[in-house]
Amino acid sequence: MFADLNQELLEVKDNLRKRAKYEEHIERLNTYLTEEKRKRSQLKSLLEKEEEDVARLERFTLTSVFYSLTGKKFEKLDQEQKEVLAAKLKYTEAVETIEDVEGELAEFQALLTPIANSSVRYEKIIREKEKLIYDSNSVWSVKLFDLADKEADLQSNLNEYHEAIDAGQLALHALERALSSLDSAKGWSTFDMFGGGMVSTAMKHSRLDEAKKHIHQAQNKLRVFQDELLDIKHHFDSTIEVGGMLTFADYFFDGLIVDWMVHGKITESYDQTSQIIGRVSRLLGSLKGQRDQMEEELRSVKEEKKNLLESSH
């Protein structure tokens, strides 16, 4: 009876945490989705005004544009052409982001359904606890239940930290892939500057297409990580700083696009990516330190509960 009730308490406490978390994430994602759809609509209108075939943009890549220009370098494009190119890239990014967010929303809704009645289960446990505390044949006592309740809270909190750390690791790996592809593009750009010709220019653009894909993945993973950090900050009154990470992707797409074929601009993007990797790594270090403290507290509570159970026999 003790083991069953203790396990049920652990599960229901974590489900209560998950329910609150999923509801908050759904609310934030809906707000973000509305903003991305507004951005997509504005960019679509701009491109239609420029008589661009918006439907073809689903297959838009820097490499395809390079070949359509029959070797004309991006640096030689006039300002209007650069602005249209930037709008194309931002439009495809908005379309991809909307798909990502809609997928996440569907996933959270599916996860929320089976735990919607967690409060009812918790109330049932509380009633069962009250009966057992006053049952002379039961090992349960007020002290024991308080310890079991604290254990459930700590375990649930630890799960929150594990989820944040996992999200941070995924963001870090995506950023490292982006850094690698930017480094490759930077290398081809250097070769191009010293007369590498059409082949090196094509390779540079191909590497930047790869970097664009990885930057999008990194932007998505950073947003998920930021959401996890917000959970930590809101529920644990943590001092971890969560703002500003997403400006990295904004900087890349809004500030660098029109001139990113210039070697210095690729270098700027590489340096910016390196800075974000450093920041994510530091945040992960802080999370792991707080997690370790919590694990130590959990071990202490489990030991106290074990001793209390042994003394009651």
N, C-alpha and C positions, 0 to 999 in steps of 0.2 A: 504493500500500500504506500509506504513512504517513498520508495523509488519511483513508482508510477506518478504520484502526485508531484514529486519534485521535478520529474522530466516534463510533465505537462505544464508546470509553472514556467520552466525554462523556455519551452516552445511558445507559449501564449504571450509571454513578455516580449519575445523577439518578433512575433507576429504583430503585436501592437506597435512596436517600433517601425516595422516595415510598412504597415498601413499608413502611419503618419508620414513617413518618408515618401512613399509612392504618391500620396495625395499632393504633397508639396511639389514633387518633381513634375507631376502632371500639370499643376497650375503654372509653374515656371515655363515648362515646355510649350504650353498653349500661348503664353505671352510671347515667347521667342518665335513661335511659328507664325503668329500674326504679323510680327515685324518683318520676318523674312519674306512672307507673301507680299507685303506692301513694297518691299525692296524689289522683288521680282517683277511686280506690276509696273513700277516706275522705270526699271531698266528695259522692260519689254516695250513700253511706250516710246522710250528714247530710241531704241533700235528700229522700231517700225517707222518712226519719223525719218530715220536715216535710210529707209528703204532696205533694211537688212532682212534676210529670210530667217526669222526667229526659229522656225521649225528645224532648220539645218544646224542650229547651234548645239543641239544635243550631241553632235559629232565633232564639235569645234576643238581643235588642238593647235598649239603654237606651231607644230611641225607642218600641219596642213596649210596654215596661213603662210608659212615661209615658202612652201612650194608654189602657192597661188601667186606669190609676188615675183616669181621667176628669178629668185636670187637677190631681189632688192632688199637691202638690210633694214631692219626695224629702225635703226638710228636715222635713216634717210626719210622716214615717213613724216608727213606734215602733221601739225598738231591735231587737226580734225580727225585724221586717220588713226592717230594714236588714241584719241578719246573714244572712238568707236571700238577699237580693239580692246581697250580697257573695259568698256561697257559689256562687250561680248564675254570677256573672262569673268566679270563680276556676275553676269546673268547666269552662266553655267554653274558658278559657285553657289548662287542662291538656289537654283533648281536642285542641286545635289544636297544642299543643307536641308531643304524642305523634305526631301525623301528620307534623309537620316532621322529628322525629328519626328516625322509621321510614324516611322518604324519604331522609334523609342516609345512614343505615346501608346501605340498598340501593345507593345511589350509590357509596359507598366500597367495598362488596363487589365491585361490577362493575368498579371501577377497579383493584382489587387483583389480580383474576384474571389479566390478561395480563402482569403483571410479577412473578408469583410465583417464577419461575425466574431472577431477576436474578443471584443468587449464582453459579449455574452458568455464566452468560455471563461474569461477571467472572473466574472461575477460568480460563476458556478464554482470555481476553485476557492474563492473567498468564503462562500457558504460552507463548502466541504471542510475548509480549514477550521472554521469556527466550531463545527461539530467535533472534529478530531481533537482540538485543543482541550475540550472539556470531557473527552472520553478517557477514563482512567486506564483503559487498556491500550491507549495509543502512545507512541513515542513522541508525538508532536507536542510542542509547547510554544508559548508566545515567542520565546527567545529563538527556538529552532526555526520557526516559520519566518521570523525577521531575517535570520541568516540566509535561509533559502531564497527569500525575496530579494535580498541584496545580491546574492550570487546570480540570480536571474537577470537583475539589472546590469550588473557588471559584464556578464557574458553577452548580453544584448548590445551594450555599449562597445565592447570589443569587436563584435561583428561589424558595427558601424565603421570602426577604425580600419578593420581589414578590408572592407569594401572601398574605402577612400584610398588606401595604400595600393590596392589592386588597380584602381582607376588611374592613379598617378603613375604607376609602372607602365601601363598601356600608353599613356600620354608621352612618357619619356621615350619609349621605344619608337613611337610614331615620329617624334621630333628627331631622334637619331637617324631614322631613315631619310627624313627630309634633309638633314644636314649632309648626309652622305651624297645624295643626289645633287644638292647645291654645290658641293665640293667638286663633283665631277663636271658640272656645268661651268664652274669657275675655271677648271683646268682647260676645258675645250675653248673657253673664251680667251684665255691667255694665248693658246695656240693660234686662234683666229686673229688676234691682234698682230701677230708676227707673220701674217701672210698665209695662214692655213688654208684659205680659200673656201670654196663652196662646201666641201665635205665637212670641214671643221665647223663651219657655221651651222650646217644642218644638224651635226651632232650636238652642238651647244643647245639648239632649240629643242631637240629630242630630250636632252637631259633636263631641260627646264619644264617640259611637259611632265616628266617623271617627278620633278620637284613639286610641281603644282598639285599632282595627285597626292603626294605625301604630305604637303602642307594642308590640303583639305582634310586628310585623315587626322593630322595633328590638331587642327582647329576643332574638329569634332571631339576628339579625345580630351582636349583641354577643357572644352565646355562641360563634358561629363565630369571631369576631375573637379572643376570649379563648383559644380552642383554638389558633389560629395563633400567638398570643403565647407560649403554653406551649411550642409547638414551638421557637420562637426561644430561649426561656429554657433549655430542657433541652439543646438541641444546640449552643448557642453560648455558654453561660454568661453570658448577657446580664443586665445590671442592670435591664432594663425591668420595671416593676412591673405585674403582670397581675391581681391580685386586686381584688375589690370592684365591678367593673363591673356584674355581674349583680344586685347589690343594688338598683340603680336600678329595674329592672322589678319586683322583689319589693316595693319601697317603694310603687310606683304601685298595684299590685294589692292588696297586703295592708294598707297604711296609709291609702290615700286613698279607697278605693272607697265606703265607707259614708257618707262626707260630701262626696263630690267635686262635688256640685251646689252647694255653698256656694262663693261666689266666691273667698274666700281660699284654699280648698283647690285650686282650679284654678290659682291663681297659684303655689302651692307646687309643683305638678306641673310647671308651665311653668319655674319657676326651677331645679328639679332636672334637668329635661331640658337646660336651658342649661349647667348645670355638667358634665353628662356629655359634651355636645358639646365643651366645652373640654378635657376630659380626653382624649377620643379624638383630638382634634386635636393635642394635645401628644405623645401616644404615636406618632401618625403622623409627627410631626416628628422624633422620636428614631429611628424605624425608617428614615426616609429618609436621615438623617445617617449611620447605620451602613451602609446600602446604598451610599451614595456612596463611603465609605471602601473598601468591598469592591470596588466597580467600579474604583477607582483601582489597587488591588492586582492585580486581574485584568488590567488593561491592561499593567501592569509585567511580569507573568509571560508574557503573550503576546508582548511585545516581546523579552524575553530568549530565549524559545523560537525566535522568528523569526531572531534574530541567530545563535543556535547552529546552526540549519538552514542558514543562508546560509554560515556559515564551514566547514561540513562538505563543501561541494561543491568 
